[in-house]
Amino acid sequence: MTDNPNATIHRVNHEIKRRCLQVLRVTDLTPRMRRITLGGPELSGFLSMASDDHIKLLFACSPQEQAALNNPGLDPSGVKPTMREYTPRRIDDVAGELDIDFVLHGDGPASTWAAQATVGQTLNIAGPRSSMVVPDIFDSYLLIGDETAIPAIARRLEELPATRNALVVIEVENALEQQPLTSPANLQIIWVQRHQQDLLEVLKHLPLPAGELYTWVALEKALTRQAKRLLVEDKGVQEDRLKAVAYWRLNEDDNDNA
Ligand SMILES: Cc1cc2nc3c(=O)[nH]c(=O)nc-3n(C[C@H](O)[C@H](O)[C@H](O)COP(=O)(O)OP(=O)(O)OC[C@H]3O[C@@H](n4cnc5c(N)ncnc54)[C@H](O)[C@@H]3O)c2cc1C
């Protein structure tokens, strides 16, 4: 054990603040990924310390939720706005801008909001509540995700120094969803097309990067669990150096095989 926070993975808690932000720009990155740039006076003081931080986006799906959204704190009925978790993709303190990249998957309050978003609209956000800071103590990084994880993966890649190796495996709907990703690190990216390749098969045959390895996984819930098991049991990845998080959940009635 060490008291030096720069020597271990550690959590930093933040005061949770709710902010009402304005849509400054809407940019389509790919056919299914839309960047919404937010700003406004309430962005002041926004802090995101880790690449996989998340904020809550608040939506009103009923008149009661709208009342709760309009009157934070009062909340007499106990009704809360609908919340969804998203990654702060880019923060520019000087320009006063926050980018959030949305997968337009076609359903749900967050995706539906992003699909119709226009300049001048508002979006309420809260958080991040905390940051899991991974200091630069590993030789190599194995980052595995799908489209929802691209914002966090892109942030981590941009933050890595040139002395590190990054192996990235990203499952996407099709080749049009492959975004350009850059890093000072020695970077290898494997794109897996969802309907043509099996992500778990790709992982099974993946040679792991050399040296001390940090592994990060963010996929649909069932796939996250399967990928974690495969990495730990078959590939020998050390569980205390692996973070695996379900980024979304396939509804059982979405797919009979789920
Ligand atoms: C820590 C964290 C960070 C995240 N960061 C991002 C981010 O930066 N960008 C981003 O786009 N997502 C991100 N996600 C994922 C996002 O929170 C979920 O996809 C969320 O369910 C979307 O909410 P919704 O209201 O659009 O759909 P929901 O109301 O949650 O779901 C509606 C329907 O859509 C399906 N669905 C949900 N997400 C997807 C998907 N990605 N693909 C296909 N079907 C889907 C559900 O199975 C359900 O049937 C993150 C999740 C976590 C936990």
The ligand as a Gaussian input file, in Angstrom:
#p B3LYP/6-31G(d) Opt

LIG

0 1
 C      -20.787000       5.169000     -17.416000
 C      -21.565000       5.209000     -18.717000
 C      -21.205000       6.094000     -19.727000
 C      -21.912000       6.110000     -20.944000
 N      -21.527000       6.988000     -21.915000
 C      -22.235000       7.025000     -23.087000
 C      -21.885000       7.974000     -24.102000
 O      -20.997000       8.808000     -23.940000
 N      -22.592000       7.938000     -25.257000
 C      -23.631000       7.046000     -25.460000
 O      -24.243000       7.066000     -26.530000
 N      -23.975000       6.168000     -24.502000
 C      -23.326000       6.143000     -23.325000
 N      -23.691000       5.266000     -22.348000
 C      -24.789000       4.339000     -22.635000
 C      -26.167000       4.981000     -22.422000
 O      -26.282000       5.420000     -21.071000
 C      -27.247000       3.905000     -22.725000
 O      -27.166000       3.496000     -24.058000
 C      -28.633000       4.392000     -22.379000
 O      -29.457000       3.248000     -22.223000
 C      -29.247000       5.285000     -23.444000
 O      -30.464000       5.782000     -22.959000
 P      -31.747000       5.989000     -23.894000
 O      -32.677000       6.827000     -23.116000
 O      -31.316000       6.435000     -25.258000
 O      -32.321000       4.518000     -24.068000
 P      -33.038000       3.598000     -22.935000
 O      -34.349000       4.206000     -22.533000
 O      -32.077000       3.316000     -21.851000
 O      -33.314000       2.267000     -23.748000
 C      -34.351000       2.201000     -24.723000
 C      -34.122000       0.989000     -25.603000
 O      -32.919000       1.180000     -26.358000
 C      -32.018000       0.099000     -26.151000
 N      -30.661000       0.683000     -26.133000
 C      -30.109000       1.486000     -25.193000
 N      -28.852000       1.833000     -25.543000
 C      -28.611000       1.223000     -26.730000
 C      -27.489000       1.197000     -27.605000
 N      -26.352000       1.871000     -27.335000
 N      -27.586000       0.465000     -28.737000
 C      -28.734000      -0.226000     -29.032000
 N      -29.835000      -0.235000     -28.247000
 C      -29.771000       0.494000     -27.111000
 C      -32.446000      -0.554000     -24.836000
 O      -32.146000      -1.941000     -24.829000
 C      -33.948000      -0.327000     -24.833000
 O      -34.604000      -1.318000     -25.573000
 C      -23.004000       5.228000     -21.134000
 C      -23.375000       4.362000     -20.104000
 C      -22.676000       4.341000     -18.913000
 C      -23.090000       3.371000     -17.822000

